Amino acid sequence: MRHGLLVLGALIAAAQQADEVRVSARAYTPPALHLTAQAQLVQLSVVVRDGRGHAVAGLGQSDFEILDEGKARPIAAFSVETRARAEAAPSSPGATAATRQAAAPSAAQQRSVMLFFDDVHANTGELRRAQNAAQSFVRKSFTPGMRAAVLAATEGLTQDFTSDTEKLAAAIEKLRPHPRVPENGLSSCPRISPYQAYLIFHNIDPSAMISAVSEAHSCDAADTSISNVYNNTATRPGAMSKLPRDELSIVVQQQATQTWELARASSLETYDALQAAVARLAPLPGTRVLLLVTEGFLYGPAEAARQQDLIDAAIRAGVVINGLDAKGLWAEPPSRPLNETLDAVALPVQTFIYEAAAIGARISALNATVSELATATGGLFFHNSNDLTGGFEQLGAVPETTYLMAFRPDAQDAAGRYRKLKVRLTSARQEYIETRPGYFAPAAAAESAGAPRRLDREVAANDEVSEIPVQLSGRMGKTDQGAPLLSLIVHVDLAKLRFEDRDGRHRQRLEFIGALVNAQGEMVAAKEGSMELALRDDGLARLTASGVNATLGLSAPPGRYRVRVVVEEAGGKVAALSQAVELAKE
């Protein structure tokens, strides 16, 4: 209910669509006062791995070079965090008192891992092997400061973050596959797999269409042929073979389209679940890792924007996406599985040649999406190996050696803009470097890393600022417990804001803070929220005409207060408003 969301302080956008506006809200705590200032630092956590995936130790500051948009930056701070190779004692309820009194982990060793199982694109055998490996990982590889959660694409969060390894193992054990489309497609003759349907639908490989039409021409089992799927041909045995080739092409195109739409819906279901996982990880302390366990899934040009949205959200939240290929070291014979029936008189030569040649390309296409998510967020993709237990260890555990470094960005860097980063070794060593691939330039590079943002400073001030057009109104109500509830309605005129055009969308980000300040100048209630807009042309036109409303709910004891609302857009411009208000008992 809307009223209930307001009590929780959620941020709601008017006239929003799921693919246009994303909102979030959280409690606001004003930062501590800083009396000194220094250049703001961009901090990096770097892991160097050898060819076997093991963390490399023994490197120093002089072994690294940082490139910011191709420009070398001096390393302003450098340190090394290490952990012992010895296995950590279990943190389950049965652990001894001595094991619970382990030394507190450092900031680098605090690690939250979301174990994400893509049960939409899973079969029983591969999922079972992945479950066994995951259970071994949580029971043997946890160290102090590690927590994990279990999330399935179709079921959502099945175990929230905990360091209790037995709870995690039990949640992993309950997972089951929930495929949305069979691998052999919707019909046994012609057999059009989701990958082949993807090729036909997007006109990528003409041999995929030729293969399906050739097989359709040989179909002789009416009960399982596409003649029954579409009811547009005679149903007697051998009827398919009597259709002209042009009519067969139409029927095959229809079957491929229906198969691809189901496969596409499955991919979008996985993307939605991944977005939810990133949002759950975002507010957690320390290193945040989304470990995606999947057999791979497909996406076409229409889904590219959804993938980029996921990458942007992960980068902004500081979430690394690591991928684990549950297929392991995959090999399949150049023929169909023995348990599949063949409803053609004989498998045509064109069909056999296509299916044999497409095996490698299909595996590459399935893995490409996961590989891109990992690369774009500074993560790793573990594949072509049956050592899934070692894969979980490499992707999920705290690395034995982590190099922490920082640099100062230029003051003239565009505030809020994404900037590409590259960390490389100064020697000719061939190790792989694992770190985030970029950062969003800070709004004020002259502020210290821990200094308040301009948003925070304006909340504590009294002056009105009108760099962006904002209007404030309010509505009184009560919480479920009967306490006074003030709903602040903040209207922002988007026509005056500048949007960034990227990936076919018009993008802008708004940050909101609403606070109640008493007569003594103390902040008694406050909420903070954000609104991310990624609008198509029609959405931009509609919201530019109407503007957007954000609602923040604040509850406090009856009395007189000063309402302070601050809004900041991605370019750093701010609006700040104050208004007197009285919260009555009745």
C-alpha positions in Angstrom: 0.0 0.0 0.0 1.2 3.5 -0.7 0.7 4.7 2.9 2.7 1.8 4.2 5.6 2.6 1.8 5.6 6.2 3.0 5.9 5.1 6.6 9.0 3.2 5.6 10.3 6.3 3.8 10.3 4.8 0.3 10.8 7.1 -2.7 8.0 6.9 -5.2 8.0 8.4 -8.7 4.8 9.5 -10.3 3.8 8.1 -13.7 6.9 5.8 -13.7 7.4 2.8 -15.9 9.7 -0.1 -14.8 12.1 0.4 -17.6 12.3 4.2 -17.1 12.7 5.0 -13.4 14.4 3.2 -10.6 14.0 4.5 -7.0 15.5 3.6 -3.7 15.4 5.0 -0.1 17.2 4.6 3.1 17.7 6.2 6.5 19.8 9.3 6.5 22.6 9.8 9.0 24.4 13.2 8.9 28.2 12.8 8.6 30.6 13.8 11.3 32.1 17.3 11.1 35.5 17.5 9.4 37.9 20.4 10.3 40.5 19.6 7.6 40.3 19.0 3.9 42.6 17.3 1.4 42.3 16.0 -2.2 39.6 13.4 -2.6 41.0 9.9 -3.3 39.7 7.2 -5.6 40.4 3.9 -3.9 41.0 0.6 -5.6 41.2 -3.0 -4.3 43.4 -5.0 -6.6 44.0 -8.8 -6.8 46.8 -10.1 -9.0 46.3 -13.8 -10.1 48.6 -16.2 -11.9 47.6 -18.6 -14.7 46.0 -21.0 -12.2 43.9 -18.3 -10.6 45.9 -18.1 -7.4 46.5 -14.7 -5.8 50.1 -13.4 -6.3 51.9 -12.0 -3.2 55.1 -10.1 -2.8 54.4 -7.0 -5.0 55.0 -3.4 -4.0 53.8 0.0 -5.0 56.4 0.4 -7.8 55.1 -2.8 -9.5 51.8 -1.1 -10.3 50.6 1.7 -12.7 47.2 3.3 -12.7 45.7 4.7 -15.9 42.7 7.0 -15.6 41.1 7.4 -19.1 44.6 6.5 -20.4 46.4 9.1 -18.3 48.9 7.8 -15.7 48.1 8.8 -12.1 50.6 8.7 -9.3 49.7 6.2 -6.5 48.9 8.4 -3.5 48.4 5.5 -1.0 49.4 1.9 -1.0 49.0 -1.0 1.4 48.7 -4.8 1.4 46.1 -7.0 3.0 46.8 -10.7 3.5 45.0 -13.7 5.0 46.4 -17.1 6.0 45.8 -20.0 3.7 44.5 -22.1 6.6 40.8 -22.9 6.6 38.6 -20.8 8.8 36.7 -22.5 11.6 33.0 -22.8 11.0 30.7 -20.1 12.2 27.7 -22.4 12.6 25.9 -22.6 16.0 28.1 -25.6 16.9 31.3 -23.7 16.7 33.4 -23.4 19.8 33.7 -20.3 21.9 37.4 -20.0 20.8 36.5 -19.9 17.2 33.9 -17.1 17.7 36.6 -14.9 19.3 38.7 -14.6 16.2 40.3 -11.3 15.5 38.0 -8.7 13.9 38.5 -8.7 10.1 40.0 -5.7 8.3 37.9 -3.5 6.0 39.4 -5.3 3.0 38.5 -8.7 4.4 34.8 -7.9 5.0 33.1 -9.7 2.1 29.5 -10.2 1.2 28.8 -12.8 -1.4 25.5 -13.3 -3.1 25.3 -16.9 -4.4 23.0 -16.4 -7.3 21.8 -19.6 -9.0 20.2 -19.2 -12.4 17.7 -22.0 -12.1 15.8 -20.7 -15.2 18.7 -21.9 -17.4 19.6 -25.1 -15.5 19.2 -28.8 -15.9 19.2 -31.3 -13.0 22.7 -32.7 -13.5 24.7 -29.5 -13.8 22.8 -27.8 -11.0 23.4 -30.8 -8.7 27.2 -30.5 -9.3 27.1 -26.8 -8.7 25.1 -27.3 -5.5 27.7 -29.8 -4.2 30.5 -27.4 -5.0 28.8 -24.5 -3.4 28.1 -26.4 -0.2 31.7 -27.4 0.0 32.7 -23.7 -0.5 30.5 -22.4 2.3 31.6 -25.1 4.8 35.3 -25.0 4.1 36.3 -21.6 2.8 34.6 -19.0 5.0 36.9 -16.7 6.9 36.2 -14.1 9.6 34.2 -11.2 8.0 32.6 -13.2 5.3 28.9 -13.5 4.9 26.8 -15.0 2.1 23.2 -15.2 0.9 21.5 -17.5 -1.5 19.2 -16.3 -4.3 17.5 -18.2 -7.1 16.3 -16.5 -10.2 12.8 -17.9 -10.0 12.4 -17.9 -6.2 14.2 -14.8 -5.1 16.1 -14.6 -1.8 16.0 -18.1 -0.1 18.6 -17.3 2.6 19.5 -13.7 3.6 23.1 -12.8 4.5 24.6 -14.8 7.3 27.9 -16.4 8.3 26.0 -19.5 9.5 27.4 -22.1 7.0 24.8 -24.8 7.8 21.9 -22.4 7.0 23.6 -21.6 3.7 24.2 -25.2 2.9 20.6 -26.1 3.7 19.3 -23.3 1.4 21.6 -24.4 -1.4 20.4 -28.0 -1.0 16.7 -27.0 -1.7 17.4 -25.5 -5.1 15.8 -27.1 -8.1 15.9 -26.3 -11.8 12.9 -24.4 -13.4 13.6 -24.2 -17.1 11.1 -22.2 -19.1 11.8 -23.7 -22.6 13.2 -27.1 -23.4 16.6 -27.3 -25.0 15.2 -29.2 -28.0 12.6 -26.5 -28.6 8.8 -26.7 -29.0 8.7 -29.6 -31.5 10.7 -32.7 -32.2 10.4 -32.2 -36.0 11.9 -29.9 -36.9 14.0 -29.6 -33.8 14.7 -25.9 -33.3 16.7 -25.2 -30.1 16.6 -21.8 -28.5 20.0 -21.0 -30.0 18.9 -21.9 -33.5 15.7 -19.9 -33.0 17.9 -16.9 -31.9 19.9 -17.2 -35.1 16.8 -17.5 -37.3 14.9 -14.7 -35.6 17.8 -12.2 -35.9 18.9 -13.4 -39.4 22.4 -14.1 -38.1 23.1 -17.4 -39.8 21.2 -18.5 -43.0 22.4 -22.1 -42.4 20.2 -22.3 -39.3 17.1 -21.6 -41.4 18.2 -24.0 -44.2 18.8 -26.7 -41.6 15.3 -26.4 -40.0 13.5 -26.2 -43.4 15.4 -29.3 -44.6 14.4 -31.3 -41.5 10.8 -30.1 -41.7 10.6 -31.4 -45.3 11.6 -34.8 -43.9 9.1 -34.9 -41.1 6.7 -37.9 -41.2 5.2 -38.1 -37.6 2.2 -35.9 -37.6 1.5 -36.1 -33.9 4.8 -34.4 -33.0 5.5 -32.3 -36.0 5.0 -28.6 -36.3 1.8 -29.3 -38.2 0.1 -29.7 -34.9 1.8 -26.8 -33.3 0.3 -24.3 -35.7 -2.6 -26.2 -37.2 -1.9 -24.8 -40.7 -1.0 -28.1 -42.5 -2.7 -31.5 -42.9 -2.2 -33.9 -40.0 -1.8 -37.1 -41.8 1.7 -38.8 -41.7 4.0 -37.4 -44.4 2.0 -34.2 -44.9 5.0 -32.0 -44.0 7.1 -33.4 -46.8 4.4 -32.5 -49.3 4.4 -28.8 -48.5 6.2 -26.4 -50.9 9.5 -25.0 -49.5 8.3 -21.5 -49.3 5.4 -22.6 -47.0 7.7 -24.6 -44.9 9.9 -21.6 -44.4 6.9 -19.6 -43.1 6.0 -22.4 -40.6 9.6 -22.7 -39.5 9.9 -19.0 -39.0 6.8 -19.0 -36.9 8.2 -21.8 -34.7 11.5 -20.1 -34.4 9.8 -16.8 -33.4 7.8 -18.5 -30.7 10.8 -20.4 -29.3 12.9 -17.3 -29.2 10.3 -15.3 -27.4 10.2 -17.9 -24.7 14.0 -17.9 -24.5 14.1 -14.1 -24.4 11.5 -14.0 -21.6 13.7 -16.4 -19.6 16.7 -14.2 -20.1 14.7 -11.1 -19.0 13.6 -13.0 -15.9 17.2 -13.7 -15.0 18.1 -10.0 -15.6 15.3 -8.9 -13.3 16.6 -11.2 -10.5 20.2 -10.0 -11.0 19.0 -6.3 -10.6 17.3 -7.3 -7.3 20.6 -9.0 -6.2 22.7 -5.9 -7.0 20.2 -3.8 -5.0 20.4 -6.1 -2.0 24.2 -6.1 -2.1 24.6 -2.3 -2.6 24.3 -1.1 1.1 26.5 -3.8 2.6 30.0 -3.0 4.0 33.3 -4.2 2.6 33.7 -6.0 -0.7 30.4 -6.9 -2.4 30.4 -9.9 -4.8 27.6 -11.3 -6.9 28.6 -14.9 -7.8 26.4 -15.8 -10.8 26.2 -19.6 -11.2 24.7 -20.4 -14.6 24.8 -22.5 -17.7 24.6 -19.3 -19.7 21.8 -17.5 -21.5 21.2 -15.6 -24.7 20.3 -12.0 -25.4 19.6 -10.2 -28.6 20.0 -6.5 -29.7 16.8 -5.6 -27.9 18.1 -6.8 -24.6 21.5 -5.0 -24.8 20.0 -1.9 -23.0 18.9 -4.2 -20.1 22.3 -5.6 -19.8 23.9 -2.2 -19.8 21.5 -1.0 -17.1 22.6 -4.0 -14.9 26.2 -3.1 -15.5 25.7 0.5 -14.6 23.8 -0.4 -11.4 26.6 -2.7 -10.3 29.3 -0.2 -11.0 27.5 2.6 -9.1 26.9 0.2 -6.2 30.5 -1.1 -6.2 29.3 -4.7 -6.8 31.6 -7.1 -8.7 29.9 -9.7 -10.7 31.8 -13.0 -10.9 30.5 -15.8 -13.2 30.8 -19.5 -12.8 29.9 -21.8 -15.8 28.0 -24.7 -14.3 28.5 -26.7 -17.5 32.1 -27.2 -16.5 34.4 -28.6 -19.2 31.7 -29.1 -21.8 31.9 -31.4 -24.8 29.0 -32.8 -26.8 29.0 -35.2 -29.7 28.1 -34.0 -33.2 24.8 -35.8 -33.0 21.5 -35.6 -31.1 21.1 -37.1 -27.6 20.1 -40.7 -27.6 16.9 -40.0 -25.6 15.5 -37.7 -28.3 13.2 -39.2 -30.8 13.7 -38.5 -34.5 10.5 -37.9 -36.4 12.1 -37.4 -39.8 12.5 -40.1 -42.4 16.2 -39.4 -42.1 18.2 -36.5 -40.7 19.1 -34.4 -43.7 22.7 -33.8 -44.5 22.3 -30.0 -44.2 20.8 -30.4 -40.8 23.6 -32.7 -39.6 26.3 -30.3 -40.9 24.7 -27.3 -39.3 24.2 -28.9 -35.9 27.8 -30.3 -35.8 29.2 -26.9 -36.8 27.1 -24.9 -34.4 28.2 -26.7 -31.2 31.1 -24.4 -30.4 29.3 -21.2 -31.4 26.3 -22.1 -29.2 28.5 -22.6 -26.1 30.4 -19.3 -26.9 27.1 -17.4 -27.2 25.7 -18.8 -23.9 28.9 -17.8 -22.1 29.3 -14.4 -23.8 26.7 -12.7 -21.6 28.2 -13.9 -18.3 31.7 -13.0 -19.5 30.6 -9.5 -20.5 29.0 -8.9 -17.1 32.1 -10.0 -15.3 34.6 -8.0 -17.4 32.5 -4.8 -17.3 32.3 -4.9 -13.4 35.9 -6.0 -12.7 35.1 -9.6 -12.0 36.2 -13.0 -13.2 34.5 -15.7 -15.3 35.4 -19.3 -14.3 34.7 -21.7 -17.2 36.1 -24.6 -19.1 36.9 -26.5 -15.9 35.2 -29.3 -13.9 36.7 -28.1 -10.7 33.6 -26.2 -9.6 34.7 -26.3 -6.0 37.9 -24.5 -6.9 35.9 -22.1 -8.9 33.7 -21.1 -6.0 36.9 -20.7 -3.9 38.5 -18.5 -6.5 35.4 -16.3 -7.1 33.9 -16.2 -3.6 36.5 -16.4 -0.9 38.6 -13.5 0.4 41.8 -13.4 -1.7 45.0 -14.4 0.2 46.6 -11.1 -1.0 44.9 -7.9 -1.8 46.6 -4.7 -2.8 44.9 -1.5 -1.7 45.8 1.7 -3.5 44.4 5.2 -4.2 45.0 8.1 -6.5 43.9 11.8 -6.8 41.7 12.6 -9.8 42.1 16.0 -11.6 39.9 18.8 -10.2 38.6 19.5 -13.7 37.3 16.0 -14.3 33.6 16.0 -15.2 31.6 15.5 -12.0 29.4 12.4 -12.1 30.9 11.1 -15.4 32.0 7.5 -15.7 35.7 7.3 -16.2 37.6 4.1 -17.4 40.4 2.8 -15.2 43.2 0.3 -15.9 45.7 -1.1 -13.5 48.7 -2.8 -15.0 52.0 -4.2 -13.8 55.1 -2.2 -14.7 57.0 -5.4 -15.5 56.4 -7.8 -18.4 54.6 -10.3 -16.1 51.6 -12.1 -17.5 49.4 -12.2 -14.4 45.7 -11.3 -14.6 44.7 -8.2 -12.6 41.3 -8.1 -11.0 39.9 -4.7 -10.1 37.0 -2.4 -10.9 37.2 -1.1 -14.5 36.1 2.4 -13.8 34.6 5.0 -11.4 32.2 7.9 -11.4 34.1 11.2 -11.0 33.4 12.8 -7.6 31.3 15.9 -7.5 34.1 17.9 -5.8 37.6 16.5 -6.2 38.9 19.1 -3.7 37.0 17.6 -0.8 38.5 14.9 1.5 37.5 11.3 1.0 35.5 11.4 4.2 34.2 15.0 4.0 30.5 15.7 3.7 29.0 15.9 0.3 27.5 19.2 -0.9 24.1 17.5 -0.3 25.1 16.9 3.4 26.3 20.5 3.8 23.1 22.0 2.4 21.0 19.9 4.7 22.8 21.4 7.7 22.5 25.0 6.2 19.5 27.4 6.3 19.8 29.3 3.0 17.6 28.5 0.1 19.3 27.4 -3.1 17.5 27.3 -6.5 19.9 26.0 -9.1 17.3 23.5 -10.2 13.5 24.1 -10.2 11.9 22.3 -7.3 8.6 22.8 -5.5 7.7 21.5 -2.0 4.3 20.5 -0.5 3.2 18.3 2.3 0.4 16.2 3.6 -0.3 15.2 7.3 -1.2 11.7 8.3 -0.5 9.0 10.9 1.7 5.9 11.1 0.1 2.6 11.9 1.1 3.2 15.5 -0.8 6.5 15.6 2.3 8.8 15.5 2.2 12.0 13.3 3.4 11.4 9.8 4.5 14.2 7.4 4.6 13.2 3.8 6.9 15.6 1.9 6.1 15.8 -1.8 9.0 17.1 -3.9 8.2 18.1 -7.5 11.2 18.4 -9.9 10.8 20.2 -13.2 12.8 17.9 -15.6 12.6 20.5 -18.5 15.4 22.5 -16.9 17.8 19.6 -16.4 20.4 18.3 -18.7 20.3 14.6 -19.6 23.2 12.4 -20.7 22.5 10.5 -23.9 24.0 7.0 -23.6 23.1 3.6 -25.0 19.9 4.9 -26.6 18.6 6.3 -23.3 18.4 9.8 -21.8 20.0 9.5 -18.3 19.8 11.5 -15.1 20.1 10.8 -11.4 18.4 12.8 -8.6 19.4 12.6 -4.9 16.9 13.6 -2.2 17.2 14.3 1.5 14.3 15.3 3.7 14.8 16.2 7.4 12.9 17.5 10.4 14.9 19.9 12.6 13.7 20.9 16.1 14.0 24.3 17.8 17.4 23.3 19.3 18.8 22.7 15.8 18.8 18.9 16.2 17.8 16.6 13.3 15.1 14.4 14.7 14.1 12.5 11.6 15.6 12.2 8.1 15.3 10.1 5.0 17.6 9.9 1.9 16.7 8.5 -1.5 17.7 8.4 -5.1 15.9 8.3 -8.4 17.7 6.9 -11.6 16.1 7.8 -14.9 17.0 6.0 -18.1 14.3 7.3 -20.5 13.5 6.6 -24.1 12.4 9.5 -26.3 8.7 9.1 -25.5 9.4 8.8 -21.8 11.6 11.9 -21.8 8.9 13.9 -23.6 6.2 12.8 -21.2 8.1 13.4 -18.0 9.6 16.6 -19.2 6.1 17.9 -19.7 4.8 16.7 -16.3 7.9 16.6 -14.1 8.3 14.0 -11.4 7.2 13.8 -7.8 9.1 12.1 -5.0 7.5 11.4 -1.7 9.4 11.1 1.6 7.6 10.1 4.8 9.0 11.5 8.1 7.6 10.7 11.5 8.4 12.5 14.8 6.8 13.4 18.1 4.2 16.2 18.1 5.8 19.7 18.0 7.1 22.5 15.9 9.9 21.8 13.4 11.7 23.2 10.4 11.5 21.0 7.3 14.7 21.0 5.2 14.7 19.4 1.8 17.7 19.2 -0.6 17.7 17.8 -4.1 20.9 17.3 -6.2 21.1 16.3 -9.9 23.9 14.3 -11.5 25.7 17.5 -12.7 26.1 18.8 -9.2 23.4 21.4 -9.2 21.3 21.7 -6.1 18.0 23.0 -4.8 17.5 23.5 -1.0 14.2 24.6 0.6 13.1 25.2 4.2 9.6 25.5 5.7 8.1 25.7 9.2 5.7 22.9 10.2 3.8 21.7 13.3 3.0 18.1 13.9 -0.2 18.0 16.0 -1.2 15.3 18.4 -4.6 14.8 16.7 
